[in-house]
Amino acid sequence: MQIRIAGKTAESIVDGPGIRYTLYVQGCPHHCEGCHNPQTHDFLGGYDADTDEILKDILENPLLDGVTFSGGEPFCHAKALAQLGKKIKSSGLGIMAYSGYTIEYLISHANQENCYMDLLSVLDYLVDGPFIISLKSYEAKFRGSTNQRIIDVKKTLESKTVVIADL
């Protein structure tokens, strides 16, 4: 399957716990002021990549603890990322994603067409909510602004209440 990406980082220690492969998808509707990745906003930017090639790249690195979907907005590419995520999970790696949407929004707006629940179901953690420049913090672990939450997705979906992860 093809996916529009802005790029990738083979080994990152800032995009979640441990050593992570970070995939930056292309296209974002949020356009947050002060965004760390403004080059990912344009849906026509970036380039097409094959998810099987991305998976091969990920699996070739035995040092990885997990994969992070960033952007851009990963939920604008939910179908492709969910399919890729299932294969990543079956290899034993964890998955985290960043989204400008809140988890409440994603759940309440999920449908078969947008595949939000398919993507949520493969995530271990979700950093949710828009980046807010007035709440920017260099001390907010794995987050850009203090309004953003690190959510334990599995526990949240099971309990039907937001469960904040302790990373």
Contacts in CASP RR format, 6 or more apart in sequence:
PFRMAT RR
TARGET T0000
AUTHOR 0000-0000-0000
METHOD contacts of the structure
MODEL  1
MQIRIAGKTAESIVDGPGIRYTLYVQGCPHHCEGCHNPQTHDFLGGYDAD
TDEILKDILENPLLDGVTFSGGEPFCHAKALAQLGKKIKSSGLGIMAYSG
YTIEYLISHANQENCYMDLLSVLDYLVDGPFIISLKSYEAKFRGSTNQRI
IDVKKTLESKTVVIADL
1 50 0 8 1.000
1 51 0 8 1.000
1 52 0 8 1.000
1 79 0 8 1.000
1 80 0 8 1.000
1 83 0 8 1.000
1 84 0 8 1.000
2 48 0 8 1.000
2 49 0 8 1.000
2 50 0 8 1.000
2 51 0 8 1.000
2 80 0 8 1.000
3 25 0 8 1.000
3 48 0 8 1.000
3 49 0 8 1.000
3 50 0 8 1.000
3 51 0 8 1.000
3 54 0 8 1.000
3 77 0 8 1.000
3 80 0 8 1.000
3 81 0 8 1.000
3 84 0 8 1.000
4 25 0 8 1.000
4 26 0 8 1.000
4 27 0 8 1.000
4 43 0 8 1.000
4 45 0 8 1.000
4 46 0 8 1.000
4 47 0 8 1.000
4 48 0 8 1.000
4 49 0 8 1.000
4 77 0 8 1.000
5 23 0 8 1.000
5 24 0 8 1.000
5 25 0 8 1.000
5 26 0 8 1.000
5 46 0 8 1.000
5 47 0 8 1.000
5 48 0 8 1.000
5 49 0 8 1.000
5 54 0 8 1.000
6 24 0 8 1.000
6 25 0 8 1.000
6 26 0 8 1.000
6 27 0 8 1.000
6 37 0 8 1.000
6 39 0 8 1.000
6 40 0 8 1.000
6 45 0 8 1.000
6 46 0 8 1.000
6 71 0 8 1.000
6 72 0 8 1.000
7 23 0 8 1.000
7 24 0 8 1.000
7 46 0 8 1.000
7 47 0 8 1.000
8 21 0 8 1.000
8 22 0 8 1.000
8 23 0 8 1.000
8 24 0 8 1.000
8 54 0 8 1.000
8 57 0 8 1.000
9 15 0 8 1.000
9 21 0 8 1.000
9 22 0 8 1.000
9 24 0 8 1.000
10 21 0 8 1.000
10 57 0 8 1.000
10 61 0 8 1.000
11 19 0 8 1.000
11 20 0 8 1.000
11 21 0 8 1.000
11 61 0 8 1.000
11 63 0 8 1.000
11 64 0 8 1.000
12 19 0 8 1.000
12 20 0 8 1.000
12 21 0 8 1.000
12 22 0 8 1.000
12 68 0 8 1.000
13 19 0 8 1.000
13 20 0 8 1.000
14 142 0 8 1.000
15 22 0 8 1.000
15 68 0 8 1.000
15 70 0 8 1.000
15 96 0 8 1.000
15 98 0 8 1.000
15 142 0 8 1.000
16 68 0 8 1.000
16 96 0 8 1.000
16 125 0 8 1.000
16 142 0 8 1.000
16 167 0 8 1.000
17 65 0 8 1.000
17 96 0 8 1.000
17 142 0 8 1.000
17 167 0 8 1.000
18 65 0 8 1.000
18 66 0 8 1.000
19 63 0 8 1.000
19 64 0 8 1.000
19 65 0 8 1.000
19 66 0 8 1.000
20 64 0 8 1.000
20 65 0 8 1.000
20 66 0 8 1.000
20 67 0 8 1.000
20 68 0 8 1.000
20 96 0 8 1.000
21 57 0 8 1.000
21 58 0 8 1.000
21 61 0 8 1.000
21 64 0 8 1.000
21 66 0 8 1.000
21 67 0 8 1.000
21 68 0 8 1.000
22 67 0 8 1.000
22 68 0 8 1.000
22 69 0 8 1.000
22 70 0 8 1.000
23 54 0 8 1.000
23 67 0 8 1.000
23 68 0 8 1.000
23 69 0 8 1.000
23 70 0 8 1.000
24 37 0 8 1.000
24 40 0 8 1.000
24 70 0 8 1.000
24 71 0 8 1.000
24 72 0 8 1.000
25 40 0 8 1.000
25 69 0 8 1.000
25 70 0 8 1.000
25 71 0 8 1.000
25 72 0 8 1.000
25 73 0 8 1.000
25 74 0 8 1.000
25 76 0 8 1.000
25 77 0 8 1.000
25 81 0 8 1.000
26 40 0 8 1.000
26 42 0 8 1.000
26 43 0 8 1.000
26 45 0 8 1.000
26 46 0 8 1.000
26 47 0 8 1.000
26 71 0 8 1.000
26 72 0 8 1.000
27 40 0 8 1.000
27 41 0 8 1.000
27 42 0 8 1.000
27 43 0 8 1.000
27 45 0 8 1.000
27 71 0 8 1.000
27 72 0 8 1.000
27 73 0 8 1.000
27 76 0 8 1.000
28 35 0 8 1.000
28 40 0 8 1.000
28 41 0 8 1.000
28 71 0 8 1.000
28 72 0 8 1.000
28 73 0 8 1.000
28 76 0 8 1.000
29 73 0 8 1.000
29 76 0 8 1.000
30 73 0 8 1.000
30 100 0 8 1.000
30 130 0 8 1.000
31 41 0 8 1.000
32 100 0 8 1.000
32 130 0 8 1.000
32 131 0 8 1.000
32 132 0 8 1.000
32 133 0 8 1.000
33 131 0 8 1.000
33 133 0 8 1.000
34 131 0 8 1.000
34 133 0 8 1.000
34 136 0 8 1.000
35 41 0 8 1.000
35 131 0 8 1.000
36 131 0 8 1.000
36 144 0 8 1.000
37 70 0 8 1.000
37 71 0 8 1.000
37 72 0 8 1.000
40 71 0 8 1.000
40 72 0 8 1.000
41 72 0 8 1.000
43 76 0 8 1.000
51 80 0 8 1.000
51 83 0 8 1.000
51 84 0 8 1.000
54 84 0 8 1.000
55 84 0 8 1.000
55 87 0 8 1.000
55 88 0 8 1.000
58 64 0 8 1.000
58 67 0 8 1.000
58 88 0 8 1.000
58 91 0 8 1.000
58 93 0 8 1.000
59 91 0 8 1.000
64 93 0 8 1.000
65 93 0 8 1.000
65 94 0 8 1.000
66 88 0 8 1.000
66 93 0 8 1.000
66 94 0 8 1.000
66 95 0 8 1.000
66 96 0 8 1.000
67 85 0 8 1.000
67 88 0 8 1.000
67 93 0 8 1.000
67 94 0 8 1.000
67 95 0 8 1.000
67 96 0 8 1.000
68 95 0 8 1.000
68 96 0 8 1.000
68 97 0 8 1.000
68 98 0 8 1.000
69 81 0 8 1.000
69 95 0 8 1.000
69 96 0 8 1.000
69 97 0 8 1.000
69 98 0 8 1.000
70 97 0 8 1.000
70 98 0 8 1.000
71 98 0 8 1.000
73 99 0 8 1.000
73 100 0 8 1.000
73 101 0 8 1.000
74 81 0 8 1.000
74 97 0 8 1.000
74 98 0 8 1.000
74 99 0 8 1.000
74 119 0 8 1.000
75 97 0 8 1.000
75 99 0 8 1.000
75 101 0 8 1.000
75 106 0 8 1.000
75 114 0 8 1.000
75 116 0 8 1.000
75 119 0 8 1.000
78 114 0 8 1.000
78 115 0 8 1.000
78 116 0 8 1.000
78 118 0 8 1.000
78 119 0 8 1.000
79 115 0 8 1.000
79 118 0 8 1.000
79 119 0 8 1.000
81 97 0 8 1.000
81 119 0 8 1.000
82 115 0 8 1.000
82 118 0 8 1.000
82 119 0 8 1.000
82 121 0 8 1.000
82 122 0 8 1.000
85 95 0 8 1.000
85 119 0 8 1.000
85 122 0 8 1.000
86 122 0 8 1.000
88 94 0 8 1.000
88 95 0 8 1.000
88 122 0 8 1.000
89 95 0 8 1.000
89 122 0 8 1.000
94 124 0 8 1.000
95 122 0 8 1.000
95 123 0 8 1.000
95 124 0 8 1.000
95 125 0 8 1.000
96 123 0 8 1.000
96 124 0 8 1.000
96 125 0 8 1.000
96 126 0 8 1.000
96 127 0 8 1.000
97 119 0 8 1.000
97 123 0 8 1.000
97 125 0 8 1.000
97 126 0 8 1.000
97 127 0 8 1.000
98 126 0 8 1.000
98 127 0 8 1.000
99 106 0 8 1.000
99 126 0 8 1.000
99 127 0 8 1.000
99 128 0 8 1.000
99 129 0 8 1.000
100 128 0 8 1.000
100 129 0 8 1.000
100 130 0 8 1.000
100 131 0 8 1.000
101 128 0 8 1.000
101 129 0 8 1.000
102 128 0 8 1.000
102 129 0 8 1.000
103 120 0 8 1.000
103 126 0 8 1.000
103 128 0 8 1.000
103 149 0 8 1.000
103 151 0 8 1.000
103 153 0 8 1.000
103 156 0 8 1.000
103 162 0 8 1.000
104 162 0 8 1.000
106 116 0 8 1.000
106 120 0 8 1.000
106 128 0 8 1.000
107 116 0 8 1.000
107 117 0 8 1.000
107 120 0 8 1.000
109 116 0 8 1.000
110 116 0 8 1.000
110 117 0 8 1.000
110 120 0 8 1.000
120 126 0 8 1.000
120 153 0 8 1.000
120 157 0 8 1.000
121 157 0 8 1.000
123 153 0 8 1.000
124 152 0 8 1.000
124 153 0 8 1.000
124 154 0 8 1.000
125 150 0 8 1.000
125 151 0 8 1.000
125 152 0 8 1.000
125 153 0 8 1.000
125 165 0 8 1.000
125 167 0 8 1.000
126 150 0 8 1.000
126 151 0 8 1.000
126 153 0 8 1.000
127 142 0 8 1.000
127 143 0 8 1.000
127 148 0 8 1.000
127 149 0 8 1.000
127 150 0 8 1.000
127 151 0 8 1.000
128 148 0 8 1.000
128 149 0 8 1.000
128 151 0 8 1.000
129 147 0 8 1.000
129 148 0 8 1.000
129 149 0 8 1.000
130 147 0 8 1.000
130 148 0 8 1.000
131 144 0 8 1.000
131 145 0 8 1.000
131 148 0 8 1.000
132 145 0 8 1.000
132 147 0 8 1.000
133 145 0 8 1.000
134 145 0 8 1.000
135 145 0 8 1.000
135 146 0 8 1.000
135 147 0 8 1.000
136 144 0 8 1.000
136 145 0 8 1.000
137 143 0 8 1.000
137 144 0 8 1.000
137 145 0 8 1.000
137 146 0 8 1.000
140 146 0 8 1.000
140 148 0 8 1.000
141 150 0 8 1.000
141 167 0 8 1.000
142 150 0 8 1.000
142 167 0 8 1.000
143 149 0 8 1.000
143 150 0 8 1.000
149 162 0 8 1.000
149 164 0 8 1.000
150 164 0 8 1.000
150 165 0 8 1.000
150 167 0 8 1.000
151 162 0 8 1.000
151 163 0 8 1.000
151 164 0 8 1.000
151 165 0 8 1.000
152 163 0 8 1.000
152 164 0 8 1.000
152 165 0 8 1.000
155 163 0 8 1.000
156 162 0 8 1.000
156 163 0 8 1.000
END
